[in-house]
């Protein structure tokens, strides 16, 4: 089919012949707005572009038909498009009347096309580029990507001047790549910073509601935010349990001046400071963490104001025990399953920590001389003591313990397999004792447990693994005022109880 035959068909083609249904013909006759239906073969290129299908290739016959009818219906299309979408700006080219290069090829760039889809005759590349760029096109202002694409059209490395007068040396890249490059080249955001009008106190009250990770990110915004975010009131509680801390991280943590710090089950890197600066830390949980002896000694040296400390399952050196003894404000100390506790180190702790109220020294494999030093040097204000697992504990030591600490409220002697009937008799003078644990003390005769009925303050008795079910029921009947086998594990001086890991010693570690 030659071009002349196509032109004749396009000129003789009437709108009534293209409409397939009477309903569509009636709607077109009564409506002043141009139809958007894809069933209309004469849908304008601008309308298709507005609908997001401008990249669809058209048949040769449709392109030639649109080329013939462009000049006669340009104003009508402009009026229709402005009525349909008021956010679309119609840009008319001063060379739109020139028909020499009216036929151009579609743009090879991805995204929304900014060049007329009409085919063009052969022309010099510079003239084609200029005609194609200044020809009729639509700009969608609502889309940021199209705003960037409307600034410039690039092809083959030519420099094109945008509507703002900015020149870009570009290559064959897509609109998305141009958007990224344009975003990188932008300067600082314009406008006034609203935070500058706020005082430090107001910003501090806002930062108090942020989690610690977000607060650390805020410190990198500017110098003022760093100064406000370093306020010690924002770092009083820190929960770093089950974390891996790099080298010298402990020093940076102490510089925030926390009061409550949880580091249980964490891997702590080495730290060797040159100077000693006392910190504000009062509650420290190091239970089952991985830390070398030198770093532990440096940490204890920087924390002389500790009130509650847990070094459960840690290896303690002689110097570390002496540093713990220098904490004169110590009230609660958890040494459960710790290694390296000897007679001299234990003496330093008990003589230095005169305000000690709760002590857990269970399962430390203490020697007989160390146990003797323990029962003779314990502070008289001690209220709770857990010495379970002391296999070498004797009845005489229990008697000395009762004489030394008459104010005991809770005592755990579980798994002290050497205790007998005399030890049970020695416990009767403890008039304030509320909780007694004698689990797995197999040398105690079952009938001797009935003597505990004379202790009016006793509320709980633990005898796990000692009595069969029938004997246990008889004991419960004999001791009606005492609850038997209520708690399987002891909570003396332990920072956390059960599965709750958001607090230590009843104090929240997270804001």
C-alpha positions in Angstrom: 0.0 0.0 0.0 1.6 3.4 -1.0 1.4 6.6 0.9 -1.1 8.2 -1.4 -3.6 5.4 -0.8 -3.2 5.8 2.9 -3.8 9.5 2.7 -7.0 9.1 0.8 -8.3 6.5 3.3 -7.5 8.8 6.2 -9.1 11.8 4.5 -12.3 10.0 3.6 -12.5 8.3 7.0 -15.4 9.9 9.0 -15.9 9.7 12.8 -19.3 8.0 12.3 -17.6 5.2 10.5 -15.1 4.6 13.3 -17.7 4.4 16.0 -18.8 0.9 16.5 -21.9 1.3 18.7 -24.9 3.8 18.7 -24.4 4.4 22.5 -20.8 5.6 21.9 -22.0 7.8 18.9 -24.6 9.4 21.1 -22.1 10.1 23.9 -19.7 11.6 21.5 -22.3 13.9 19.9 -23.6 15.1 23.3 -20.3 15.5 25.0 -18.0 18.5 24.4 -15.0 16.7 25.8 -12.9 14.3 23.7 -13.4 10.6 24.4 -10.7 8.7 26.4 -11.8 5.3 25.2 -9.1 3.0 23.8 -11.8 1.8 21.3 -11.4 5.1 19.4 -8.8 4.6 16.8 -8.2 8.3 16.5 -7.2 8.8 20.2 -4.7 11.6 20.4 -1.1 11.0 21.2 -1.3 13.5 24.0 -4.2 11.6 25.6 -2.4 8.3 25.3 0.6 10.0 26.9 -1.6 11.2 29.7 -2.9 7.7 30.2 0.6 6.3 30.5 0.7 4.4 27.2 2.7 6.9 25.1 5.4 4.3 24.5 3.1 2.0 22.5 4.1 1.8 18.9 1.6 2.9 16.3 0.9 1.6 12.9 2.3 3.5 9.9 -1.3 4.3 8.7 -2.2 5.8 12.1 1.0 7.9 12.2 0.3 9.4 8.8 -3.3 10.0 9.6 -2.3 11.9 12.7 0.3 13.9 10.8 -2.3 15.1 8.3 -4.9 16.1 11.0 -2.4 17.7 13.4 -2.4 21.3 12.1 -6.2 21.5 11.9 -6.9 20.1 15.4 -4.1 21.4 17.4 -6.1 24.1 19.2 -8.9 21.7 20.0 -6.5 19.1 21.5 -5.0 21.8 23.6 -8.4 22.9 24.9 -9.5 19.3 25.6 -6.3 18.3 27.5 -6.5 21.4 29.7 -10.0 20.6 30.6 -9.2 17.0 31.4 -6.2 17.6 33.6 -5.5 21.1 34.9 -2.1 20.0 36.2 -0.7 19.4 32.6 1.1 22.3 30.9 0.9 22.4 27.1 4.1 23.6 25.6 3.9 24.8 22.1 6.9 25.0 20.0 7.6 28.0 17.8 8.6 25.5 15.1 5.5 23.5 15.3 4.2 25.1 12.1 7.3 24.0 10.2 6.4 20.8 8.5 9.8 20.0 7.1 10.8 18.0 10.0 7.3 17.3 11.4 7.9 13.5 11.3 10.3 12.3 14.0 11.1 9.0 15.5 10.1 8.1 19.1 12.6 8.9 21.8 15.0 6.0 22.6 15.2 7.0 26.3 13.0 5.1 28.8 10.3 6.7 30.8 7.9 9.3 29.6 8.7 10.5 26.0 9.2 14.2 25.6 9.5 14.0 21.7 6.7 13.9 19.3 6.0 10.4 18.2 5.6 11.5 14.6 8.0 10.1 12.1 10.5 12.4 10.4 12.4 12.6 7.2 16.1 12.4 7.1 17.6 15.6 8.4 20.9 16.6 10.1 21.2 15.3 13.6 21.4 18.8 15.2 18.3 20.0 13.4 16.4 16.8 14.3 17.4 17.1 18.0 16.4 20.8 18.1 13.1 20.2 16.3 12.3 17.1 18.4 13.1 18.9 21.7 11.2 22.1 20.9 8.2 20.3 19.3 4.9 19.9 21.1 5.1 17.8 24.3 3.4 17.5 27.6 4.8 18.0 31.1 3.3 16.2 34.0 4.0 18.4 37.0 2.7 16.0 39.6 5.3 13.4 38.9 8.8 14.3 40.2 10.4 12.0 37.7 8.7 13.8 34.8 9.7 17.2 36.3 13.3 16.2 36.0 12.7 14.7 32.6 11.1 17.9 31.4 14.2 19.9 32.3 16.3 18.4 29.6 16.3 15.9 26.8 19.6 14.1 26.2 20.8 12.2 23.2 24.2 11.2 22.0 26.2 13.4 24.4 24.8 16.8 23.3 24.4 19.7 25.8 20.8 20.8 25.9 19.6 23.9 27.7 16.5 23.3 30.0 13.7 25.7 30.8 15.6 26.9 33.8 18.7 27.8 31.7 20.9 25.0 33.1 23.1 23.0 30.8 23.8 19.4 31.2 26.4 17.3 29.4 24.7 14.0 29.3 25.0 10.6 27.6 22.5 7.9 26.7 21.1 7.3 30.1 17.5 6.8 31.3 15.3 9.2 33.2 15.8 7.3 36.5 19.6 7.7 36.3 19.1 11.4 35.5 16.9 11.6 38.6 19.7 10.1 40.8 22.3 12.4 39.4 20.1 15.4 39.8 19.3 14.4 43.4 23.0 14.1 44.2 23.8 17.6 42.8 21.2 19.3 44.9 22.4 21.6 47.6 21.2 22.0 51.1 17.4 22.1 51.7 16.0 25.6 51.7 13.9 27.0 54.5 14.4 27.7 58.2 15.3 24.9 60.6 12.5 24.7 63.1 14.7 23.1 65.8 16.8 26.3 65.9 13.9 28.1 67.6 13.7 25.5 70.3 15.7 25.6 73.5 18.0 22.8 74.6 15.6 21.8 77.3 12.7 21.3 74.9 14.9 19.2 72.5 16.1 17.2 75.6 12.5 16.5 76.5 11.9 15.2 72.9 15.0 13.0 73.0 13.9 11.4 76.2 11.3 9.4 74.3 13.7 8.0 71.7 15.2 4.5 72.0 19.0 4.4 72.4 19.7 3.3 68.8 17.7 6.3 67.4 19.4 8.6 70.0 22.8 7.5 68.7 21.8 8.4 65.2 20.6 11.8 66.3 24.1 12.5 67.7 25.5 12.4 64.1 23.1 15.2 62.8 24.9 18.3 64.0 27.1 19.5 66.9 24.2 20.9 68.8 22.3 17.6 68.6 25.4 15.8 69.7 25.8 18.0 72.7 22.2 17.6 73.7 22.1 13.9 73.1 25.2 13.4 75.3 23.2 14.6 78.3 23.6 12.1 81.2 19.9 12.1 81.9 19.3 10.2 78.6 21.8 7.4 79.4 20.9 6.4 83.0 19.7 3.0 81.9 21.5 0.8 79.4 20.6 -2.8 78.4 23.5 -4.3 76.4 22.9 -7.9 77.3 23.7 -10.6 74.7 25.8 -8.1 72.7 29.3 -8.1 71.3 31.2 -5.0 72.4 34.3 -4.0 70.5 37.6 -2.9 72.0 37.4 0.2 74.3 33.6 0.2 74.1 33.3 0.0 77.9 35.2 3.3 78.2 32.7 5.0 75.8 29.8 3.5 77.7 31.1 4.8 81.0 31.6 8.2 79.5 27.8 8.5 79.1 27.6 8.3 82.9 25.0 5.5 83.2 23.6 4.4 86.6 22.1 1.0 85.6 24.0 -1.2 83.2 23.2 -4.7 82.1 26.0 -6.7 80.3 24.9 -10.2 81.1 26.0 -12.9 78.5 27.8 -10.3 76.4 31.3 -10.5 74.8 33.2 -7.5 76.1 36.3 -6.3 74.3 39.5 -5.3 76.0 39.9 -2.0 77.7 43.1 -0.5 79.2 42.5 3.1 80.1 45.5 5.3 81.0 43.8 7.2 83.8 41.1 6.3 86.4 37.9 8.4 86.3 35.2 7.3 88.8 31.9 6.7 87.2 28.3 7.1 88.4 27.5 3.4 87.9 25.6 1.9 90.8 24.0 -1.3 89.4 26.1 -3.6 87.2 25.2 -7.0 85.9 28.1 -9.0 84.5 26.5 -12.4 84.9 28.0 -15.1 82.5 29.7 -12.5 80.3 32.9 -13.0 78.4 35.6 -10.6 79.8 39.3 -10.9 80.5 40.7 -10.4 84.0 42.5 -7.1 83.1 39.4 -5.5 81.7 37.3 -6.6 84.6 39.8 -5.1 87.0 39.8 -1.8 85.1 36.0 -1.8 85.1 35.7 -2.4 88.9 38.4 0.2 89.5 36.2 2.8 87.7 33.1 1.9 89.7 33.7 2.6 93.4 30.1 3.6 94.0 28.5 0.2 93.2 25.5 -0.8 95.3 24.5 -4.0 93.5 26.9 -6.2 91.6 26.7 -9.6 89.9 29.8 -11.4 88.7 28.1 -14.8 88.3 30.2 -17.5 86.7 33.3 -15.3 86.2 36.9 -15.9 87.0 38.0 -13.5 89.7 41.6 -12.5 90.4 43.0 -11.6 93.8 43.1 -7.9 92.7 39.5 -8.0 91.5 38.3 -9.3 94.9 40.1 -6.5 96.6 38.5 -3.9 94.3 35.1 -5.3 95.1 35.9 -4.9 98.8 36.6 -1.2 98.2 32.9 -0.6 97.3 31.8 0.5 100.7 28.2 1.2 99.5 27.7 -2.4 98.3 24.3 -3.8 99.4 23.8 -6.8 97.1 26.6 -9.1 95.8 26.2 -12.2 93.5 29.2 -14.4 93.4 27.4 -17.6 92.4 29.6 -20.1 90.5 32.6 -17.7 90.5 36.1 -19.1 90.4 39.2 -17.9 92.3 37.6 -17.0 95.6 40.1 -17.7 98.4 40.3 -16.9 102.1 42.2 -13.6 101.7 40.0 -12.3 98.9 36.8 -13.2 100.7 38.1 -11.4 103.9 38.7 -8.2 101.8 35.1 -8.3 100.5 33.4 -8.9 103.9 35.5 -6.4 105.8 35.1 -3.7 103.1 31.4 -4.2 102.3 30.1 -3.5 105.7 26.6 -2.5 104.4 26.1 -5.9 102.7 22.5 -7.1 103.0 22.3 -9.9 100.4 25.1 -12.3 99.5 25.0 -15.2 97.0 28.2 -17.3 97.3 26.6 -20.6 96.1 28.5 -23.3 94.2 31.9 -21.6 94.5 33.7 -24.7 95.6 35.0 -23.0 98.7 37.6 -24.7 100.9 37.0 -25.5 104.5 39.2 -22.6 105.7 37.4 -20.2 103.4 34.0 -21.3 104.8 35.3 -20.8 108.3 36.4 -17.3 107.4 32.9 -16.7 105.9 30.9 -17.6 108.9 33.2 -15.6 111.2 33.4 -12.4 109.1 29.9 -11.9 107.6 28.4 -8.5 108.3 26.0 -8.5 111.2 23.4 -6.6 109.1 23.2 -9.4 106.5 19.6 -10.3 105.8 19.8 -12.9 102.9 22.5 -15.5 102.4 22.8 -18.3 99.8 25.6 -20.7 100.5 24.1 -23.7 98.7 26.5 -26.3 97.2 29.0 -26.0 100.1 29.9 -29.6 100.5 32.3 -29.0 103.4 29.8 -27.0 105.5 29.5 -28.5 109.0 27.1 -28.2 111.8 29.5 -26.1 113.9 29.8 -23.6 111.0 26.0 -23.3 110.9 26.0 -22.6 114.6 28.7 -19.9 114.2 26.7 -18.4 111.3 23.5 -18.1 113.4 25.5 -16.4 116.1 27.1 -14.0 113.7 24.0 -13.0 111.7 20.9 -13.2 114.0 18.8 -11.0 111.7 18.6 -13.4 108.7 15.4 -13.3 106.8 16.3 -15.8 104.1 18.8 -18.7 104.2 19.6 -21.3 101.6 21.7 -24.3 102.7 20.6 -26.6 99.8 23.0 -29.3 98.7 25.1 -29.0 101.9 25.3 -32.7 102.2 27.3 -32.7 105.5 24.7 -31.1 107.6 22.9 -33.2 110.2 20.4 -32.9 113.0 22.5 -30.5 115.1 22.5 -28.0 112.2 18.7 -28.0 112.2 18.6 -27.4 115.9 21.1 -24.5 115.6 18.7 -22.7 113.2 15.8 -22.6 115.7 17.0 -19.3 117.4 16.6 -17.3 114.2 13.4 -15.6 115.2 13.1 -13.5 112.1 13.7 -16.2 109.5 11.0 -16.3 106.8 12.4 -18.6 104.1 14.6 -21.7 104.7 15.9 -24.0 102.0 17.3 -27.4 103.0 16.9 -29.3 99.7 18.9 -32.4 99.1 20.4 -32.4 102.6 20.1 -36.1 102.9 21.6 -36.5 106.4 18.7 -34.6 108.0 16.2 -37.0 109.5 12.6 -36.3 108.2 11.1 -36.3 111.7 13.5 -33.6 112.8 11.8 -31.2 110.3 8.8 -31.1 112.6 10.8 -29.0 115.1 10.5 -26.1 112.7 6.9 -25.5 113.8 8.3 -23.6 116.8 9.6 -20.9 114.4 6.7 -18.5 114.3 8.1 -16.3 111.5 8.9 -19.1 109.1 6.7 -19.0 106.0 8.4 -21.1 103.3 10.4 -24.4 103.6 12.1 -26.0 100.7 13.0 -29.8 101.0 13.1 -30.8 97.3 14.4 -34.3 96.7 14.4 -35.4 100.4 11.0 -36.9 101.0 8.7 -39.2 99.1 5.2 -38.0 98.3 3.5 -39.7 101.3 6.0 -38.3 103.8 5.8 -34.9 102.1 2.0 -34.9 102.7 2.5 -35.8 106.3 5.0 -32.9 106.7 2.6 -30.4 105.2 -0.1 -31.6 107.6 2.3 -31.2 110.6 3.3 -27.7 109.5 0.0 -26.1 108.4 1.4 -22.5 108.8 4.4 -23.2 106.5 4.2 -23.5 102.7 6.4 -26.5 101.7 8.3 -26.7 98.3 6.9 -23.4 96.9 10.1 -22.2 95.1 12.5 -24.6 93.4 15.3 -22.0 92.8 16.7 -19.3 95.0 16.5 -15.6 94.0 18.9 -14.3 96.6 21.1 -11.5 95.1 20.3 -12.6 91.6 19.7 -9.6 89.1 17.0 -11.4 87.1 14.4 -13.9 88.0 12.7 -16.3 85.6 12.4 -15.2 81.9 12.1 -11.5 82.6 15.2 -9.8 81.1 14.1 -6.1 81.0 15.2 -5.3 84.6 17.9 -6.1 87.2 17.1 -6.2 90.9 13.7 -4.8 90.1 15.1 -1.7 88.2 14.2 -1.2 84.6 17.1 -1.3 82.2 15.1 0.1 79.2 13.4 3.5 79.0 
